[in-house]
Amino acid sequence: MKHEKHEKTEEKVNESEQKTEQTAETKAEEASSQESTASENKADSDSKEGAKADSEEKKEKTPEERIAELEKENADLKDQLLRRAADFDNYRKRMMQEKQDAFDYGNANLLKDLLDSLDNFDRTLDAAKDAKDAKSIADGIRMINKSLVSMLENKYNLVAFGKEGDDFDPDLHEAIGMQQGDVKKEQLAAVYLKGYKLKEKVIRHAKVMVVKPAE
């Protein structure tokens, strides 16, 4: 009997402990739920207060103040537009001036290089006044011509073409006369004026007499 009473007593103690644990867990869950709800309520309250503050700030501006603010923004935009228009106009004028300068002074380097040849011609003419030997004058002119041609070819890619015996090419030569001869195809019988190319572009056709095969 004593043993049965002891077992019942232990069962009651266990049941009491279980109830106590359940009660503690329930209280902890309720406390956690209350904290979460309080946090949500606080965040919601802060959000509402922020929105309310923004709304109050907006409400604080009177129509006159808002108009003044918009007028200031409009003035700033207008000032930026005028500045950009002025910058573009200055750029356009600068480009036009540079283009005009390129047109006016584009040949300055070439003319500067020709000055040496002009100076040499002046010296040759001065020497010719007292010269008794025509050959020395001719040699001086020949040297000037050689120097000038070399400068134009090497520095400016100006190439002369057209000499007797070359095949006739209508893209290069301008025939000012034609005759028959003992040839297999049309050739240059005489060159009256040399032709010139600037790089690959013909800037003057050679004026030539053409000899063609006899019929």
Backbone as a printed PyTorch tensor [residue, N CA C, xyz], in Angstrom:
tensor([[[   0.8320,   -1.2060,    0.0000],
         [   0.0000,    0.0000,    0.0000],
         [   0.8660,    1.2560,    0.0000]],

        [[   1.8810,    1.2090,    0.8360],
         [   2.7770,    2.3450,    0.8820],
         [   3.4270,    2.6030,   -0.4640]],

        [[   3.7500,    1.4970,   -1.1450],
         [   4.4020,    1.6310,   -2.4580],
         [   3.4790,    2.2890,   -3.4700]],

        [[   2.1980,    1.9250,   -3.4530],
         [   1.2340,    2.5180,   -4.3770],
         [   1.0560,    4.0010,   -4.0940]],

        [[   1.0050,    4.3790,   -2.8080],
         [   0.8610,    5.7790,   -2.4590],
         [   2.0540,    6.5880,   -2.9260]],

        [[   3.2420,    5.9560,   -2.7870],
         [   4.4570,    6.6640,   -3.2190],
         [   4.4410,    6.9240,   -4.7130]],

        [[   3.9890,    5.9520,   -5.5140],
         [   3.9140,    6.0960,   -6.9710],
         [   2.9050,    7.1910,   -7.3370]],

        [[   1.7870,    7.2130,   -6.6730],
         [   0.7860,    8.2440,   -6.9760],
         [   1.3300,    9.6170,   -6.6570]],

        [[   2.0840,    9.6740,   -5.5600],
         [   2.6550,   10.9670,   -5.1760],
         [   3.6180,   11.4420,   -6.2590]],

        [[   4.4590,   10.5270,   -6.7650],
         [   5.4140,   10.8980,   -7.8350],
         [   4.6880,   11.3330,   -9.0960]],

        [[   3.5800,   10.6500,   -9.4550],
         [   2.8120,   11.0230,  -10.6460],
         [   2.2620,   12.4420,  -10.4980]],

        [[   1.7800,   12.7750,   -9.3080],
         [   1.2460,   14.0950,   -9.0920],
         [   2.3440,   15.1350,   -9.2350]],

        [[   3.5590,   14.8010,   -8.6990],
         [   4.6830,   15.7480,   -8.7850],
         [   5.0580,   15.9780,  -10.2430]],

        [[   5.1070,   14.8800,  -11.0260],
         [   5.4540,   15.0000,  -12.4590],
         [   4.4260,   15.8410,  -13.2010]],

        [[   3.1330,   15.5580,  -12.9070],
         [   2.0890,   16.3280,  -13.5690],
         [   2.2020,   17.8050,  -13.2110]],

        [[   2.5490,   18.0770,  -11.9620],
         [   2.6820,   19.4680,  -11.5380],
         [   3.8430,   20.1510,  -12.2510]],

        [[   4.9670,   19.3920,  -12.3690],
         [   6.1380,   19.9570,  -13.0620],
         [   5.8140,   20.2250,  -14.5290]],

        [[   5.1000,   19.2720,  -15.1980],
         [   4.7380,   19.4590,  -16.6040],
         [   3.8520,   20.6880,  -16.7780]],

        [[   2.8960,   20.8360,  -15.8750],
         [   2.0170,   22.0000,  -15.9710],
         [   2.8230,   23.2870,  -15.8000]],

        [[   3.7760,   23.2330,  -14.8650],
         [   4.6050,   24.4290,  -14.6230],
         [   5.4030,   24.7830,  -15.8800]],

        [[   6.0050,   23.7330,  -16.5160],
         [   6.7950,   23.9760,  -17.7480],
         [   5.9120,   24.5170,  -18.8570]],

        [[   4.7210,   23.9200,  -19.0350],
         [   3.8040,   24.3960,  -20.0690],
         [   3.4120,   25.8550,  -19.8300]],

        [[   3.1760,   26.1550,  -18.5580],
         [   2.7840,   27.5200,  -18.2170],
         [   3.9160,   28.4980,  -18.5410]],

        [[   5.1700,   28.0720,  -18.2470],
         [   6.3340,   28.9370,  -18.5180],
         [   6.4870,   29.1530,  -20.0240]],

        [[   6.3290,   28.0690,  -20.8190],
         [   6.4500,   28.1860,  -22.2790],
         [   5.3620,   29.0970,  -22.8290]],

        [[   4.1560,   28.9300,  -22.3070],
         [   3.0440,   29.7500,  -22.7830],
         [   3.3120,   31.2270,  -22.4870]],

        [[   3.8270,   31.4830,  -21.2920],
         [   4.1200,   32.8660,  -20.9330],
         [   5.2180,   33.4420,  -21.8140]],

        [[   6.2330,   32.5920,  -22.1190],
         [   7.3400,   33.0660,  -22.9720],
         [   6.8250,   33.3960,  -24.3680]],

        [[   5.9510,   32.5270,  -24.9160],
         [   5.3870,   32.7800,  -26.2420],
         [   4.5490,   34.0500,  -26.2390]],

        [[   3.7580,   34.2230,  -25.1640],
         [   2.9310,   35.4230,  -25.0820],
         [   3.8060,   36.6830,  -24.9990]],

        [[   4.8970,   36.5640,  -24.2400],
         [   5.7920,   37.7260,  -24.1020],
         [   6.4440,   38.0620,  -25.4370]],

        [[   6.8730,   36.9880,  -26.1550],
         [   7.5020,   37.2100,  -27.4730],
         [   6.5180,   37.8370,  -28.4430]],

        [[   5.2730,   37.3400,  -28.4230],
         [   4.2390,   37.8630,  -29.3010],
         [   3.9560,   39.3250,  -28.9900]],

        [[   3.9410,   39.6200,  -27.6850],
         [   3.6810,   40.9970,  -27.2850],
         [   4.8090,   41.9210,  -27.7430]],

        [[   6.0750,   41.4170,  -27.6230],
         [   7.2280,   42.2290,  -28.0630],
         [   7.1680,   42.4810,  -29.5640]],

        [[   6.8370,   41.4180,  -30.3460],
         [   6.7540,   41.5630,  -31.7980],
         [   5.6690,   42.5560,  -32.1870]],

        [[   4.5230,   42.4300,  -31.5070],
         [   3.4150,   43.3420,  -31.7930],
         [   3.7950,   44.7780,  -31.4400]],

        [[   4.5000,   44.9300,  -30.3330],
         [   4.9120,   46.2690,  -29.9100],
         [   5.8980,   46.8710,  -30.9100]],

        [[   6.8370,   46.0080,  -31.4210],
         [   7.8170,   46.4850,  -32.4060],
         [   7.1400,   46.9210,  -33.7000]],

        [[   6.1610,   46.0880,  -34.1280],
         [   5.4260,   46.4210,  -35.3520],
         [   4.6390,   47.7210,  -35.1690]],

        [[   4.0250,   47.8370,  -33.9990],
         [   3.2420,   49.0450,  -33.7350],
         [   4.1360,   50.2850,  -33.7160]],

        [[   5.3640,   50.0980,  -33.1310],
         [   6.2990,   51.2400,  -33.0590],
         [   6.7500,   51.6580,  -34.4600]],

        [[   7.0900,   50.6200,  -35.3140],
         [   7.5360,   50.9270,  -36.6750],
         [   6.4300,   51.6070,  -37.4610]],

        [[   5.2080,   51.0750,  -37.2680],
         [   4.0650,   51.6580,  -37.9630],
         [   3.8360,   53.0950,  -37.5040]],

        [[   4.0340,   53.2820,  -36.1960],
         [   3.8350,   54.6200,  -35.6390],
         [   4.8990,   55.5850,  -36.1650]],

        [[   6.1710,   55.0940,  -36.2430],
         [   7.2510,   55.9480,  -36.7650],
         [   6.9870,   56.3280,  -38.2130]],

        [[   6.5270,   55.3260,  -39.0060],
         [   6.2360,   55.5920,  -40.4170],
         [   5.1430,   56.6360,  -40.5580]],

        [[   4.1250,   56.4900,  -39.7390],
         [   3.0180,   57.4550,  -39.7920],
         [   3.4960,   58.8350,  -39.3790]],

        [[   4.3720,   58.8680,  -38.3440],
         [   4.8720,   60.1680,  -37.8830],
         [   5.7350,   60.8230,  -38.9610]],

        [[   6.5940,   59.9610,  -39.7060],
         [   7.4150,   60.5060,  -40.7780],
         [   6.5620,   61.0630,  -41.8990]],

        [[   5.5410,   60.2900,  -42.2810],
         [   4.6410,   60.7510,  -43.3380],
         [   3.9130,   62.0170,  -42.9130]],

        [[   3.5520,   62.0400,  -41.6450],
         [   2.8540,   63.2090,  -41.1470],
         [   3.7620,   64.4330,  -41.1650]],

        [[   5.0670,   64.1860,  -40.8210],
         [   6.0260,   65.2940,  -40.8170],
         [   6.2370,   65.8270,  -42.2340]],

        [[   6.3840,   64.8710,  -43.2140],
         [   6.5300,   65.2970,  -44.6070],
         [   5.3160,   66.0790,  -45.0640]],

        [[   4.1570,   65.5700,  -44.6940],
         [   2.9290,   66.2370,  -45.0940],
         [   2.8520,   67.6360,  -44.4930]],

        [[   3.2530,   67.7410,  -43.2200],
         [   3.2100,   69.0380,  -42.5590],
         [   4.2160,   69.9980,  -43.2040]],

        [[   5.4060,   69.4170,  -43.6060],
         [   6.4250,   70.2590,  -44.2370],
         [   5.9140,   70.8060,  -45.5600]],

        [[   5.2380,   69.9150,  -46.3300],
         [   4.6710,   70.3680,  -47.5930],
         [   3.5600,   71.3930,  -47.3590]],

        [[   2.8070,   71.1510,  -46.3480],
         [   1.7030,   72.0660,  -46.0720],
         [   2.2180,   73.4230,  -45.6070]],

        [[   3.4670,   73.4010,  -45.0760],
         [   3.9940,   74.6580,  -44.5530],
         [   4.2470,   75.6670,  -45.6770]],

        [[   4.5520,   75.1840,  -46.9480],
         [   4.8320,   76.0920,  -48.0620],
         [   3.5180,   76.6810,  -48.5890]],

        [[   3.5050,   77.9590,  -48.6310],
         [   2.3250,   78.6450,  -49.1660],
         [   2.3910,   78.6450,  -50.6910]],

        [[   1.2890,   78.9100,  -51.3570],
         [   1.3070,   78.9840,  -52.8270],
         [   2.3170,   79.9920,  -53.3470]],

        [[   2.4450,   81.1200,  -52.6320],
         [   3.4080,   82.1290,  -53.0740],
         [   4.8340,   81.5950,  -53.0240]],

        [[   5.1240,   80.8420,  -51.9470],
         [   6.4580,   80.2580,  -51.8200],
         [   6.7130,   79.2210,  -52.9040]],

        [[   5.7060,   78.4220,  -53.1800],
         [   5.8510,   77.4070,  -54.2200],
         [   6.0650,   78.0530,  -55.5850]],

        [[   5.3370,   79.1290,  -55.8640],
         [   5.5020,   79.8600,  -57.1350],
         [   6.9140,   80.4280,  -57.2290]],

        [[   7.3930,   81.0010,  -56.1180],
         [   8.7480,   81.5610,  -56.1150],
         [   9.7900,   80.4850,  -56.3730]],

        [[   9.5510,   79.3080,  -55.7780],
         [  10.4810,   78.1870,  -55.9810],
         [  10.5020,   77.7480,  -57.4410]],

        [[   9.3330,   77.6420,  -58.0540],
         [   9.2510,   77.2520,  -59.4610],
         [   9.8670,   78.3100,  -60.3720]],

        [[   9.6620,   79.5780,  -60.0210],
         [  10.2600,   80.6520,  -60.8250],
         [  11.7830,   80.5990,  -60.7640]],

        [[  12.3160,   80.2760,  -59.5920],
         [  13.7720,   80.1460,  -59.4530],
         [  14.2950,   78.9860,  -60.3060]],

        [[  13.6000,   77.8430,  -60.2460],
         [  14.0090,   76.7000,  -61.0660],
         [  13.9590,   77.0500,  -62.5490]],

        [[  12.9300,   77.7600,  -62.9510],
         [  12.7910,   78.1670,  -64.3450],
         [  13.9310,   79.1090,  -64.7530]],

        [[  14.2910,   80.0250,  -63.8710],
         [  15.3860,   80.9630,  -64.1580],
         [  16.7120,   80.2190,  -64.2920]],

        [[  16.9280,   79.2130,  -63.4300],
         [  18.1650,   78.4240,  -63.5040],
         [  18.2520,   77.6640,  -64.8260]],

        [[  17.1400,   77.0560,  -65.2290],
         [  17.1170,   76.3190,  -66.4950],
         [  17.3450,   77.2450,  -67.6810]],

        [[  16.7330,   78.4220,  -67.6160],
         [  16.9140,   79.3990,  -68.6980],
         [  18.3680,   79.8540,  -68.7800]],

        [[  18.9980,   80.0530,  -67.6290],
         [  20.4080,   80.4700,  -67.6010],
         [  21.2980,   79.3790,  -68.2060]],

        [[  21.0320,   78.1120,  -67.8500],
         [  21.8000,   77.0080,  -68.4220],
         [  21.6330,   76.9390,  -69.9320]],

        [[  20.4020,   77.1380,  -70.3990],
         [  20.1320,   77.0950,  -71.8380],
         [  20.8850,   78.2050,  -72.5680]],

        [[  20.8690,   79.4060,  -72.0030],
         [  21.5660,   80.5270,  -72.6350],
         [  23.0720,   80.2960,  -72.6680]],

        [[  23.6020,   79.7140,  -71.5950],
         [  25.0410,   79.4250,  -71.5660],
         [  25.4160,   78.4060,  -72.6380]],

        [[  24.5970,   77.3700,  -72.7840],
         [  24.8990,   76.3470,  -73.7970],
         [  24.7750,   76.9130,  -75.2030]],

        [[  23.7900,   77.7580,  -75.4050],
         [  23.6290,   78.3890,  -76.7170],
         [  24.8390,   79.2690,  -77.0330]],

        [[  25.3310,   79.9960,  -76.0300],
         [  26.5070,   80.8500,  -76.2310],
         [  27.7420,   80.0090,  -76.5240]],

        [[  27.8970,   78.8970,  -75.7990],
         [  29.0420,   78.0080,  -76.0360],
         [  28.9970,   77.4420,  -77.4510]],

        [[  27.8050,   77.0340,  -77.8890],
         [  27.6840,   76.4770,  -79.2390],
         [  27.9750,   77.5340,  -80.2950]],

        [[  27.5110,   78.7610,  -80.0710],
         [  27.7660,   79.8370,  -81.0310],
         [  29.2600,   80.1470,  -81.1210]],

        [[  29.9430,   80.1480,  -79.9770],
         [  31.3910,   80.3750,  -79.9860],
         [  32.1190,   79.2530,  -80.7090]],

        [[  31.6680,   78.0240,  -80.4860],
         [  32.2770,   76.8660,  -81.1680],
         [  32.0790,   76.9740,  -82.6800]],

        [[  30.8760,   77.3580,  -83.0920],
         [  30.5890,   77.4940,  -84.5300],
         [  31.4720,   78.5750,  -85.1560]],

        [[  31.6080,   79.7030,  -84.4790],
         [  32.4560,   80.7830,  -85.0030],
         [  33.9200,   80.3560,  -85.0760]],

        [[  34.3540,   79.6000,  -84.0630],
         [  35.7430,   79.1510,  -84.0610],
         [  36.0100,   78.1910,  -85.2130]],

        [[  35.0560,   77.2930,  -85.4690],
         [  35.2150,   76.3540,  -86.5800],
         [  35.2310,   77.0860,  -87.9270]],

        [[  34.3740,   78.0950,  -88.0680],
         [  34.3440,   78.8700,  -89.3080],
         [  35.6540,   79.6220,  -89.5180]],

        [[  36.2120,   80.1620,  -88.4250],
         [  37.4770,   80.8850,  -88.5310],
         [  38.6200,   79.9440,  -88.9030]],

        [[  38.6270,   78.7590,  -88.2780],
         [  39.6700,   77.7880,  -88.6010],
         [  39.5600,   77.3300,  -90.0530]],

        [[  38.3340,   77.1700,  -90.5290],
         [  38.1430,   76.7790,  -91.9180],
         [  38.6250,   77.8720,  -92.8630]],

        [[  38.3120,   79.1250,  -92.5250],
         [  38.7540,   80.2440,  -93.3520],
         [  40.2760,   80.3680,  -93.3280]],

        [[  40.8810,   80.1680,  -92.1570],
         [  42.3460,   80.2240,  -92.0560],
         [  42.9930,   79.1200,  -92.8970]],

        [[  42.3810,   77.9310,  -92.8580],
         [  42.9240,   76.8270,  -93.6580],
         [  42.8580,   77.1520,  -95.1470]],

        [[  41.7790,   77.8450,  -95.5570],
         [  41.6380,   78.2330,  -96.9610],
         [  42.6250,   79.3470,  -97.3290]],

        [[  42.7690,   80.3200,  -96.4380],
         [  43.6290,   81.4770,  -96.7290],
         [  45.1140,   81.1390,  -96.6680]],

        [[  45.4720,   80.2750,  -95.7030],
         [  46.8930,   80.0300,  -95.4700],
         [  47.2930,   78.5720,  -95.6980]],

        [[  46.4450,   77.8290,  -96.3900],
         [  46.7370,   76.4170,  -96.6280],
         [  48.0010,   76.1920,  -97.4350]],

        [[  48.3570,   77.1630,  -98.2960],
         [  49.5430,   77.0300,  -99.1430],
         [  50.7640,   77.7310,  -98.5580]],

        [[  50.6780,   78.1610,  -97.3050],
         [  51.7740,   78.9250,  -96.7080],
         [  53.0730,   78.1220,  -96.6850]],

        [[  52.9830,   76.8380,  -96.3240],
         [  54.1970,   76.0200,  -96.2450],
         [  54.8290,   75.8390,  -97.6250]],

        [[  53.9870,   75.6040,  -98.6320],
         [  54.5120,   75.4440,  -99.9900],
         [  55.1970,   76.7270, -100.4570]],

        [[  54.5370,   77.8530, -100.2490],
         [  55.1130,   79.1230, -100.6860],
         [  56.4170,   79.4180,  -99.9440]],

        [[  56.4500,   79.0530,  -98.6700],
         [  57.6770,   79.2730,  -97.9060],
         [  58.8250,   78.4460,  -98.4790]],

        [[  58.5270,   77.2010,  -98.8890],
         [  59.5610,   76.3490,  -99.4790],
         [  59.9960,   76.8550, -100.8510]],

        [[  59.1170,   77.5720, -101.5530],
         [  59.4770,   78.0980, -102.8760],
         [  60.3740,   79.3400, -102.7820]],

        [[  60.4230,   79.9360, -101.6060],
         [  61.2130,   81.1610, -101.4660],
         [  62.6960,   80.9230, -101.7510]],

        [[  63.2080,   79.7640, -101.3680],
         [  64.6230,   79.4690, -101.6470],
         [  64.8980,   79.4670, -103.1430]],

        [[  63.9680,   78.8600, -103.9030],
         [  64.1490,   78.8270, -105.3580],
         [  64.0660,   80.2340, -105.9430]],

        [[  63.1570,   81.0520, -105.4260],
         [  63.0570,   82.4300, -105.9090],
         [  64.3300,   83.2150, -105.6040]],

        [[  64.8800,   82.9940, -104.4160],
         [  66.1310,   83.6730, -104.0580],
         [  67.2610,   83.2430, -105.0030]],

        [[  67.2930,   81.9530, -105.3340],
         [  68.3380,   81.4710, -106.2490],
         [  68.1620,   82.0530, -107.6520]],

        [[  66.9290,   82.2190, -108.0720],
         [  66.6930,   82.8330, -109.3850],
         [  67.1650,   84.3000, -109.3760]],

        [[  66.8950,   85.0000, -108.2740],
         [  67.3490,   86.3880, -108.1750],
         [  68.8760,   86.4680, -108.2620]],

        [[  69.5470,   85.5610, -107.5900],
         [  71.0090,   85.5660, -107.6290],
         [  71.5210,   85.2580, -109.0450]],

        [[  70.8530,   84.3350, -109.7160],
         [  71.2600,   83.9780, -111.0760],
         [  71.0720,   85.1560, -112.0310]],

        [[  69.9790,   85.8760, -111.8760],
         [  69.7330,   87.0380, -112.7320],
         [  70.7620,   88.1410, -112.4760]],

        [[  71.1030,   88.3290, -111.1910],
         [  72.1220,   89.3340, -110.8780],
         [  73.4680,   88.9420, -111.4860]],

        [[  73.7800,   87.6580, -111.4300],
         [  75.0520,   87.1920, -111.9900],
         [  75.0580,   87.2730, -113.5130]],

        [[  73.8620,   87.1310, -114.0990],
         [  73.7940,   87.1390, -115.5710],
         [  74.1090,   88.5040, -116.1600]],

        [[  73.9760,   89.5600, -115.3760],
         [  74.2350,   90.9050, -115.8870],
         [  75.6900,   91.0670, -116.3250]],

        [[  76.5820,   90.4760, -115.5720],
         [  78.0060,   90.6240, -115.8690],
         [  78.6270,   89.3460, -116.4300]],

        [[  77.8100,   88.3260, -116.6540],
         [  78.3490,   87.0460, -117.1210],
         [  78.7080,   87.1290, -118.5920]],

        [[  79.8380,   86.5130, -118.9260],
         [  80.2740,   86.4530, -120.3180],
         [  80.1230,   85.0490, -120.8840]],

        [[  79.8560,   84.0950, -119.9960],
         [  79.7130,   82.7020, -120.4210],
         [  78.2600,   82.2740, -120.2030]],

        [[  77.5660,   82.0220, -121.2870],
         [  76.1560,   81.6210, -121.1790],
         [  76.0030,   80.2560, -120.5240]],

        [[  77.0070,   79.4210, -120.6560],
         [  76.9390,   78.0750, -120.0760],
         [  76.8380,   78.1250, -118.5550]],

        [[  77.5390,   79.0320, -117.9180],
         [  77.4810,   79.1310, -116.4540],
         [  76.0870,   79.5340, -115.9980]],

        [[  75.4450,   80.4160, -116.7750],
         [  74.0750,   80.8200, -116.4560],
         [  73.1340,   79.6380, -116.6130]],

        [[  73.2980,   78.9030, -117.6880],
         [  72.4450,   77.7330, -117.9310],
         [  72.6360,   76.6820, -116.8440]],

        [[  73.8730,   76.4880, -116.4180],
         [  74.1420,   75.5170, -115.3500],
         [  73.4800,   75.9550, -114.0400]],

        [[  73.5100,   77.2530, -113.7520],
         [  72.8730,   77.7520, -112.5310],
         [  71.3660,   77.5290, -112.5590]],

        [[  70.7610,   77.8110, -113.7040],
         [  69.3110,   77.5960, -113.8390],
         [  68.9760,   76.1190, -113.7330]],

        [[  69.8280,   75.2890, -114.3030],
         [  69.5970,   73.8420, -114.2430],
         [  69.6620,   73.3430, -112.8000]],

        [[  70.5640,   73.8620, -112.0250],
         [  70.6750,   73.4790, -110.6140],
         [  69.4440,   73.9210, -109.8190]],

        [[  68.9680,   75.1270, -110.1080],
         [  67.7620,   75.6080, -109.4280],
         [  66.5720,   74.7180, -109.7660]],

        [[  66.4330,   74.3760, -111.0280],
         [  65.3390,   73.5280, -111.4760],
         [  65.3960,   72.1540, -110.7920]],

        [[  66.5720,   71.5740, -110.7230],
         [  66.7350,   70.2630, -110.0910],
         [  66.3650,   70.3170, -108.6140]],

        [[  66.8010,   71.3640, -107.9280],
         [  66.4910,   71.5070, -106.5050],
         [  64.9930,   71.6930, -106.2840]],

        [[  64.3730,   72.4800, -107.1410],
         [  62.9350,   72.7390, -107.0050],
         [  62.1250,   71.4770, -107.2510]],

        [[  62.4540,   70.7480, -108.3120],
         [  61.7360,   69.5090, -108.6240],
         [  61.8960,   68.4920, -107.4940]],

        [[  63.1060,   68.3820, -106.9540],
         [  63.3560,   67.4310, -105.8690],
         [  62.5220,   67.7740, -104.6350]],

        [[  62.4410,   69.0640, -104.3040],
         [  61.6550,   69.4810, -103.1420],
         [  60.1770,   69.1640, -103.3410]],

        [[  59.6430,   69.4500, -104.5260],
         [  58.2180,   69.2000, -104.7790],
         [  57.8950,   67.7150, -104.7810]],

        [[  58.8070,   66.9090, -105.2810],
         [  58.5680,   65.4650, -105.3180],
         [  58.6510,   64.8530, -103.9160]],

        [[  59.7010,   65.1840, -103.1930],
         [  59.9550,   64.5380, -101.9030],
         [  59.0420,   65.0480, -100.7910]],

        [[  58.7430,   66.3290, -100.8160],
         [  57.9690,   66.9100,  -99.7120],
         [  56.4860,   67.0000, -100.0060]],

        [[  56.1200,   67.1690, -101.2640],
         [  54.7020,   67.3820, -101.5990],
         [  54.1380,   66.3160, -102.5310]],

        [[  54.9180,   65.2950, -102.8210],
         [  54.4470,   64.1760, -103.6550],
         [  53.9310,   64.6320, -105.0180]],

        [[  54.5570,   65.6580, -105.5630],
         [  54.2190,   66.1380, -106.9020],
         [  55.1340,   65.4280, -107.9060]],

        [[  54.5410,   64.6920, -108.8300],
         [  55.3180,   63.8780, -109.7680],
         [  54.9970,   64.3130, -111.1910]],

        [[  56.0630,   64.5640, -111.9620],
         [  55.8960,   64.9100, -113.3810],
         [  55.8530,   63.6330, -114.2120]],

        [[  55.1220,   63.6830, -115.3170],
         [  55.0840,   62.5220, -116.2230],
         [  54.9260,   63.0250, -117.6560]],

        [[  55.2630,   62.1470, -118.5810],
         [  55.1440,   62.4670, -120.0070],
         [  56.4970,   62.6860, -120.6520]],

        [[  56.9280,   61.7290, -121.4760],
         [  58.1620,   61.8940, -122.2450],
         [  58.0210,   61.1030, -123.5420]],

        [[  58.7970,   61.4850, -124.5060],
         [  58.7170,   60.8550, -125.8240],
         [  58.9540,   59.3410, -125.7110]],

        [[  58.1290,   58.5960, -126.4440],
         [  58.2450,   57.1400, -126.4380],
         [  57.2910,   56.4560, -125.4830]],

        [[  56.6870,   57.2010, -124.5400],
         [  55.7020,   56.5900, -123.6300],
         [  54.4470,   56.1970, -124.4060]],

        [[  53.7820,   55.1640, -123.9310],
         [  52.5020,   54.7820, -124.5250],
         [  51.4700,   55.8710, -124.2470]],

        [[  50.6340,   56.1110, -125.2420],
         [  49.5980,   57.1240, -125.0770],
         [  48.4960,   56.6070, -124.1620]],

        [[  48.1310,   57.4160, -123.1730],
         [  47.0750,   57.0790, -122.2140],
         [  46.1540,   58.2900, -122.1100]],

        [[  44.9290,   58.1830, -122.6150],
         [  44.0140,   59.3390, -122.5800],
         [  43.6850,   59.8180, -121.1720]],

        [[  43.9070,   58.9620, -120.1600],
         [  43.6820,   59.3860, -118.7740],
         [  44.8080,   60.2840, -118.2640]],

        [[  45.9450,   60.2370, -118.9630],
         [  47.0960,   61.0230, -118.5370],
         [  47.4750,   62.1120, -119.5400]],

        [[  47.2310,   61.8170, -120.8140],
         [  47.7330,   62.6970, -121.8700],
         [  46.5860,   63.3620, -122.6300]],

        [[  46.8320,   64.5770, -123.0320],
         [  45.8990,   65.3030, -123.8820],
         [  46.5480,   65.4750, -125.2600]],

        [[  45.9870,   64.7830, -126.2500],
         [  46.5640,   64.8180, -127.5960],
         [  46.1510,   66.1050, -128.2990]],

        [[  47.1400,   66.9000, -128.6750],
         [  46.8480,   68.1380, -129.4170],
         [  47.1730,   67.9600, -130.9080]],

        [[  47.6100,   66.7800, -131.2690],
         [  47.8900,   66.4710, -132.6720],
         [  48.1770,   64.9840, -132.7960]],

        [[  48.0000,   64.4380, -134.0080],
         [  48.2040,   63.0180, -134.2250],
         [  48.7830,   62.8020, -135.6240]],

        [[  49.6900,   61.8480, -135.7020],
         [  50.3020,   61.5150, -136.9860],
         [  50.5260,   60.0180, -137.0440]],

        [[  50.7450,   59.5230, -138.2510],
         [  50.9970,   58.0900, -138.4360],
         [  52.4980,   57.8340, -138.4530]],

        [[  52.8700,   56.6410, -138.0490],
         [  54.2820,   56.2930, -138.0220],
         [  54.4620,   54.7940, -137.9150]],

        [[  55.6920,   54.3960, -137.8900],
         [  56.0350,   52.9790, -137.8400],
         [  56.0570,   52.5160, -136.3800]],

        [[  54.8770,   52.3940, -135.8230],
         [  54.7300,   51.9420, -134.4330],
         [  53.6390,   50.8870, -134.3720]],

        [[  53.6900,   50.0760, -133.3330],
         [  52.6890,   49.0280, -133.1630],
         [  51.4660,   49.5400, -132.4050]],

        [[  51.6340,   50.5350, -131.5740],
         [  50.4990,   51.1320, -130.8580],
         [  50.7900,   52.6130, -130.6530]],

        [[  49.7870,   53.3200, -130.2430],
         [  49.9190,   54.7690, -130.1280],
         [  50.9600,   55.1400, -129.0720]],

        [[  51.8440,   56.0590, -129.4460],
         [  52.9040,   56.5120, -128.5540],
         [  53.0060,   58.0380, -128.5990]],

        [[  53.8150,   58.5630, -127.6700],
         [  54.0310,   60.0070, -127.6330],
         [  55.1900,   60.3440, -128.5750]],

        [[  54.8490,   61.1420, -129.5820],
         [  55.8990,   61.5600, -130.5220],
         [  56.6200,   62.7900, -129.9960]],

        [[  55.9340,   63.6390, -129.2580],
         [  56.5430,   64.8350, -128.6810],
         [  55.7170,   65.2630, -127.4750]],

        [[  56.3730,   65.9000, -126.5060],
         [  55.7120,   66.3920, -125.2930],
         [  55.8780,   67.9050, -125.2570]],

        [[  54.7630,   68.6210, -125.3300],
         [  54.8180,   70.0840, -125.3210],
         [  54.7470,   70.6520, -123.8980]],

        [[  53.9640,   69.9770, -123.0700],
         [  53.8860,   70.3570, -121.6540],
         [  53.8230,   69.0840, -120.8110]],

        [[  54.6450,   69.0090, -119.7950],
         [  54.6040,   67.8500, -118.9090],
         [  53.2860,   67.8220, -118.1280]],

        [[  52.9090,   66.6040, -117.7670],
         [  51.7640,   66.4510, -116.8780],
         [  52.2440,   66.2870, -115.4440]],

        [[  51.3260,   66.5040, -114.4960],
         [  51.7060,   66.3990, -113.0820],
         [  50.6150,   65.6760, -112.2880]],

        [[  51.0970,   64.8590, -111.3460],
         [  50.2110,   64.1670, -110.4130],
         [  50.5310,   64.6340, -109.0070]],

        [[  49.4850,   64.8100, -108.2270],
         [  49.6430,   65.0340, -106.7930],
         [  49.2500,   63.7270, -106.1240]],

        [[  50.2520,   62.9990, -105.6770],
         [  50.0750,   61.6090, -105.2360],
         [  49.5200,   60.8120, -106.4190]],

        [[  48.2810,   60.3380, -106.3350],
         [  47.7270,   59.5390, -107.4330],
         [  46.7270,   60.3250, -108.2820]],

        [[  46.5130,   61.5700, -107.9570],
         [  45.5260,   62.3670, -108.6810],
         [  46.2080,   63.2360, -109.7340]],

        [[  45.7010,   63.1800, -110.9640],
         [  46.2330,   64.0080, -112.0430],
         [  45.7250,   65.4330, -111.8580]],

        [[  46.6610,   66.3810, -111.7160],
         [  46.2510,   67.7750, -111.5710],
         [  46.5020,   68.5600, -112.8640]],

        [[  47.2870,   67.9610, -113.7920],
         [  47.4100,   68.5470, -115.1210],
         [  47.8040,   67.4550, -116.1130]],

        [[  47.0150,   67.3150, -117.1930],
         [  47.3370,   66.3440, -118.2250],
         [  48.5070,   66.8460, -119.0700]],

        [[  49.2990,   65.9340, -119.5310],
         [  50.4200,   66.2990, -120.4130],
         [  49.8700,   66.5950, -121.8060]],

        [[  50.3630,   67.6560, -122.4200],
         [  49.9590,   68.0200, -123.7860],
         [  50.9800,   67.4290, -124.7500]],

        [[  50.5060,   66.5550, -125.6200],
         [  51.4480,   65.7410, -126.4180],
         [  51.0110,   65.6300, -127.8750]],

        [[  51.9880,   65.2580, -128.6830],
         [  51.7480,   64.8440, -130.0700],
         [  51.7880,   63.3190, -130.0750]],

        [[  50.8020,   62.7090, -130.7100],
         [  50.6630,   61.2560, -130.6900],
         [  50.9720,   60.7000, -132.0790]],

        [[  51.7240,   59.6030, -132.0750],
         [  51.9810,   58.8720, -133.3070],
         [  51.2460,   57.5490, -133.1990]],

        [[  50.5010,   57.2050, -134.2760],
         [  49.7200,   55.9860, -134.2670],
         [  50.1540,   55.0910, -135.4180]],

        [[  49.8550,   53.7790, -135.3460],
         [  50.2550,   52.8490, -136.4030],
         [  49.6570,   53.2600, -137.7560]],

        [[  50.4380,   53.0410, -138.8090],
         [  49.9430,   53.3490, -140.1600],
         [  48.8480,   52.3840, -140.5340]],

        [[  47.8580,   52.8690, -141.2560],
         [  46.7500,   51.9900, -141.6710],
         [  47.2170,   51.0310, -142.7560]]])
